[in-house]
Amino acid sequence: MDLLDVIKQRRSVREYTDKLVEKEKLFKVLEAGRWSPSSGNVQNWRFVVVTEQGIKMQIAEACLGQFWLTGAPVIIVVASDESKLRMLFGQRGERFYSIQNCSVAIMNMMLEAQSIGLSTSWVGAYDAEKIRRVLKIEDPNITIRGILSLGYAKTTPPPPRRLDLDKLVYFNEFGNSIFK
């Protein structure tokens, strides 16, 4: 499948079937995250794969009550090891590159999942400290950066409306439309 087709077909899915995610597919998704680019090639992302229902319930609670998460066969918590970023880039590494690197890893995982017939949703609303407690993360260098649900879609939302390129793209400086 063409990559642009994969991108256009991807949706944020919040209803999943009971079908378990095959290990081979799960590891392909994780590999896609592992092969993401990162600042200074620090590869700061860490992935915690959650399949246990009780832990998923606690994560859903920590995600400000987004209990639809418990219906996903897999939840991947994406965390960042800030130690090397801090050493190489200081506060900018911790506050900026950490988020960028983990965001790219999440997007890679979402696109790989879509390409192999799985669906995802990226959750950014959560209480990081609660998730750290649930997952028993004691290392102060580890920061939660995102939550990804993974499974087979029960329902797929329709495509959302997108702005036209002439509203988004400028030539040489902001405001100069390339479509004039």
Secondary structure, 3 states (H helix, E strand, C coil): CCHHHHHHHCCECCCECCCCCCHHHHHHHHHHHHCCCCHHHCCCEEEEEECCHHHHHHHHHHCCCCHHHHHCCEEEEEEEEHHHHHHHHHHHHHHHHHHHHHHHHHHHHHHHHHHCCCEEEEECCCCHHHHHHHCCCCCCCEEEEEEEEEECECCCCCCCCCCCHHHCCECCCCCCECCC
